[in-house]
Amino acid sequence: MGRRIYSVFFWLFLGASSLACFPVAVLIWLATLPFDRRLTLLHQFTCFWASLYTWLNPAWRVHITGRGRIRPGATYVMVANHQSLLDILVLFRLFAHFKWVSKIEIFRVPLIGWNMSMNRYVKLKRGDRASIAQMMRASEQTLAEGSSIMMFPEGTRSHDGHLKAFKPGAFALALKMGVPLLPIVIEGTGNALPKRGFVLQGRHEIRIRVLEPIPSASFADLSPEELTERVREVFARELREDERHARRSAAAGH
């Protein structure tokens, strides 16, 4: 019961703070639009807005390592594993400049979705070929303008915390545009807020690890499929997926 009450207060705070933050976002957008073509200041405010929910929640201790590997002014295709809705909030804690690729339904959420549209984040209708092609074109344009792209190559959240298969879109994009990949490993969010449900699950340590960027020259000769598998192996190794799978199999055997 305590968790449910705490969760209700959290979601009410999210709604109330969005009512307060959205008008500020509109003012920043209007004031900076003539000279800030990449909307960097609006994105920084959005990082602040999103970070409120982890800064002010004592149950979530977020630890970030490797932030210094993100070079100021560099353009990346950023890829992260996906365990929970919280992944979006904690990745904003990087305060790095990027544009999200996100499913179109999120853009329809009042206030938060409207702010995403103002930021010119990239919309995607999953399973729709025309939308995927449009997303790729928009992402190419975004990279050409000097803004990084942030994507979840699993496509959707893992229901059990186990790393899913990666889709090749992010890696085809990095190949075509000749930009480095930046892998970002997230741990702990799946336990803090599982995929199915909105009840917060008590105290949890959440860790974000920015790995070494993968230079474009190191994968220029690979196919998108080969690159996809290589990067997934990096995530699997960092998350020790083989060990976890073995423990699950052993437990199931008993």
N, C-alpha and C positions, 0 to 999 in steps of 0.2 A: 504493500500500500504506500509506503514511504517513497519508493521509486516512482510510482505513478503520480503522486502529488508533486514531487520534484520535477518530473517531466512536464507536467501541466504548466508549472511556473516557467520552465525554460522556454516552452513554445509560446507562451503568452509574452514573455520578454522579447522573444524574436520578433513577434508581430508588432509589439509596441515600439521597439527600437527601429524597426523598418519604417514605421510611420514617421519617426523623427529623422532618420538618416536619408530617406529618399528625397525630400525637398532640398537637403544640402547637396546631394548628388546632382540634382537638376541645376542648381545654382552654379556648381563647379563646371558642369558641362557647358552651360550657356556662356560663362565667363572665359573659358579656356578654348572653346571650339575654334575661334579665329586663328590661334597661333599654335595650339597643341594638336597637331593632326593625328598623332597616334593615341591621343587621349591618355597620356601617361599619368597626369595628375588625377583624373577621374578614377583610373585603375588603382592608384595608390590609396585614394579614399575608400574604394571598394575593399581593398585589402584591410584597411582599418576597420571598416564596418563588419566584415566577416570575422575578423580576429577578436572582436568584442566577445563572441560567444565561447571562445576557448580561454581568453584572458580572465573572464569573470566567472568561469565555472571551476570551482575548486576540485571537482571530481576528475577533471581532465588535465593531466600534466603533460604538456607537449614539449618534447626535446627535439631540437633540430641540429643536425651535424652536416658539415659540408657546404654550408651556405656560401662560403667564400669561393667555391668552385664555379659559381655563376658569375661570369665576367660582366661587369657593367658595359652596356652597349652591344654585347654579343647577341646574336640571334640563334635560337635553338628550336628544334622540335623536342619539347619536353614530354616524357612519357612516365606515367606512374601506375602502379598497381591499384586496384579498386576494391575496397572491402566494405565501404559504408558511405552514407551521405556525409559523414564527418570529413571524409577525404577532401571534399571541396573546401570546407572551412580551414582545415589545417594547411592546405597548400597555399592559401592566401597568406599564411603566416610567413612565407618566404619573402614577401614584399618585393618580388621580382616582377618585371614587366612581361606580361604575356596576355594572349587572348585565348579564352577557353573554347574548345569544341564541346558543345553540350546538346543533349537531346532537346528537340523543339518544345516539348511540353514544359520544360523549366522556364522558358521565355514567357509563357502565359501566366506564370504566378504573379499576382499583383505585387507591385513595388520591387521585389527582388528581380523578377523577370524583366520588368521594364528597365531596371538599371542595367541588366545584362545587355539589353538591346542598345541602350545609350553607349555602352562601352564597345559596341560593335564586336561582341563575342560571336562565334560562328555557330549557326544553327545546324542541326542534323535531325532528320526524320529517319529513325533506324529502320532498316529493311527496305528503304525506298531508293532505288538506283539513281533516279534523277536527283534526289536530295543529296545522296553521297557524292555524286559528280559535282554538284553545286558547292558542297562543303569543301571538296578538294580545291576547286577554283578559288573560293574565298580564302582558304588557308594559304594557297600559293601567293595570292595578292598580299595577305597579311605579312608573310615572311619577306616578300619583296619590299615592303614598306619599312622593314626593320623591326617588326614586333615578333616575339617568339609565339609559338603555338603550344598549348597544353592539351594533351589527350590522354585518355584511358584506353590503352590498346586492347584490354579485355572487352571493351564495349559496354559492359554493365557490371554491377557489383557481384562479387562472388557470394553465393549463398552459404558457404561453409568455411570461408577463409582460405580455401585452397586456390592457388593460382590457376586461372582459366587459360584457355588457348588465346593467343594474341591475334588480332586482326591486322592485316598488312598495311592499312591506310597510312598510319603515321610514318611507317618506314619507307613506303613508296614516295611519300611527300619529302622526306629527308633526302632520298636519293635524287629525286627530280630537281630539287632546289639547291642541292649541294651544301646543306647546312648540317652542323653537328647535331647528334642526338644527346639529350641529357636525361639519363635514367634517375628516377626518384623513387625510393623504396619507402612505403608507408607500413607501419606495424601498430597494432593495438586498436585501431578504429572499429574493426569488426566486432570486437568484444564490448566496446563502449556503447555502440549503437548498431545492433545487427541489422541485416538487410530487411527482414520482415518485422515491422513494428516501429513504434515511435517512443518506446519507453527506454529511458537512459538506464544503463546497467551499472551504476555505482562508480567507484574510483578505478581509474585505469591509466596506465602509462601509455602515451602515444609517442611514437618515434618517427621522425622524418629523416631520411638519409639521402642527401644529394650525392650521387656517385660521380666519378670522373666523367667528363664529357667524352663522347666517342667521336673523334674527328671524322669529317666526311671522307677524307682521303683513305681512311682505313676500311671503308665499306663500299667504295665507288664501283668495284667490280662485282659486287654481289647482286643477286636478284632480290626483289622485295621479300620474297618468301624466305630466302636464306637469311637475310638480315633480320627478319621477324623472329626466326627461331634462335638466332644467336643472341639477340637481346633478351628474349624470354629466358634463355639459359642463364643469363646474368642475374635476372630477377630470382629465378628458382634457386640459384646458388646463394644469393644474399639472404633469401628467406628460408634456406635450408629445407626446401620442399621435399627432397628425397627422404630426409630424416623424418619429417612429419608424416609423410605417406607411410613409411615403414612402421611408425608407432601406431597409426590408425589401423593398419592391416593386422598388426599383432594384437591390438585390443579387440578387433572384430573376431579374430581367431579364438579368443578366450570367451 
